[in-house]
Amino acid sequence: MFDYSGSFAQYSVLSRLESTIMIAALMPNYNRANIAFSYGEGAWLFDERGRKFLDFGAGIATSSLGHGHPHLVNAIAEQAAKVIHVSNLYLVPGAELLANRLVAASFADSVFFCNSGAEANEGLVKAMRKTCADAGQPERYRVICFEGAFHGRTLAMIAATGNAKYLAGFGPLVDGFDHVPFGDIAAVRAAIGPQTAGVLIEPVQGEGGVRPASVEFLRALRALCDEHGILLGLDEVQCGMGRTGRLFAHEWAGIEPDVMSAAKGIGGGFPMGAVLAKEHVARALVPGSHGTTFGGSPLAAAAGNAVLDVVLAPGFLEGVEATGRYLGGELSGLCARFPGVFEDVRGVGLLRGLKCVVANTDVQAAAMEEGLLTVAAGENVLRLIPPLIVGTAECDAAVALLERTALRCSAGVEVGVK
Ligand SMILES: *Cc1c(COP(=O)(O)O)cnc(C)c1O
């Protein structure tokens, strides 16, 4: 094995002595908690100091099988030893298998693999625009999005997200996205014009504060898109891949989109995204029109297939639904016991949010001190998005830790992990 540690240490000492550089080498674009995890097991993470944390954040709804899942670990290790990457200049049988399985299990006829949620949404919007252009309507390029949405951090996706906080300082807005209030069908109808290609919505807004669209709203959107001959796109990057107790969240509404993005949980922590499309949309992405170097590599496909092996095993999604319902019930009880800290519980399945009375980031920090990892979201919500493999025992443990957190918050104990 190579040992780089000495040379790196020497390099960083020298560069710091010889210059006035004050910035951390790892770019400081995140507010990181002062914890470094060294390993994980199931829903638990262990830090360098030996402390144990119950992981109800799952790397932001991404570590869908938890940590150290033997089936996923073996699949990745075995594939890595064979071949990691070959490019899309060649056949990738694992990616074909994964696409076939996703097609068999969903509305889609065809799948494009990429590496992240933002990249999947970029592909989705490009597919929408190209579908219209190929149909002789290139003027239809605009996409109707929703207030409170989150679609990613690329230049186009910050425009699709439309949140001023993510746009500031990044220059002119990428054109082509219109925003209407979430859940307002009359506003969608009014926003549809001769330049509209389609609508893009998260069936459950994640970052926006765990806000599920109603079944009625999703059905009305589908009908409205059909009425106007425009495309319905769903962003299931966070709510898809089993998180709500169905493989995809829109299944609860009994509707089918024309095109959909997936990512986060799809690789169980291995970076992966996907665009799933009906034939009439997928046809638009002819050879040369779209691509990505790493997408659907043998290694990514091995991870994706291993995740699907678990998620599509008989009874697994029913288990997520049941555990999610149990967690929801326990969280309502918690809200009733601590009305000074928690206002109500929202969400579906294992995508849950506690609307906080006190600052959600304070509750998040206090929970971390108690040994529970959560994720803050919009509207002062604390997200509980555990690995999909949790059962009622882990939910009970999480609620017990939230109870201690609530006591700490109501007592006004100073928070902040040291
Ligand atoms: C996280 C997320 C994205 C962006 O995914 P990245 O992998 O960070 O690019 C897009 N849409 C939704 C709904 C998300 O939750």
PDBQT file of the ligand as one rigid body, heavy atoms in Angstrom, charges set to zero:
ROOT
HETATM    1  C1  LIG A 501     -31.508  16.101  -2.897  1.00  0.00    +0.000 C 
HETATM    2  C2  LIG A 501     -32.504  16.458  -3.927  1.00  0.00    +0.000 A 
HETATM    3  C3  LIG A 501     -32.109  16.889  -5.203  1.00  0.00    +0.000 A 
HETATM    4  C4  LIG A 501     -30.666  17.105  -5.576  1.00  0.00    +0.000 C 
HETATM    5  O1  LIG A 501     -29.936  15.930  -5.514  1.00  0.00    +0.000 OA
HETATM    6  P1  LIG A 501     -28.322  15.983  -5.572  1.00  0.00    +0.000 P 
HETATM    7  O2  LIG A 501     -27.929  14.535  -5.616  1.00  0.00    +0.000 OA
HETATM    8  O3  LIG A 501     -27.870  16.690  -4.339  1.00  0.00    +0.000 OA
HETATM    9  O4  LIG A 501     -27.960  16.730  -6.779  1.00  0.00    +0.000 OA
HETATM   10  C5  LIG A 501     -33.096  17.124  -6.134  1.00  0.00    +0.000 A 
HETATM   11  N1  LIG A 501     -34.394  16.969  -5.835  1.00  0.00    +0.000 NA
HETATM   12  C6  LIG A 501     -34.805  16.573  -4.622  1.00  0.00    +0.000 A 
HETATM   13  C7  LIG A 501     -36.252  16.383  -4.369  1.00  0.00    +0.000 C 
HETATM   14  C8  LIG A 501     -33.882  16.316  -3.613  1.00  0.00    +0.000 A 
HETATM   15  O5  LIG A 501     -34.293  15.940  -2.409  1.00  0.00    +0.000 OA
ENDROOT
TORSDOF 0
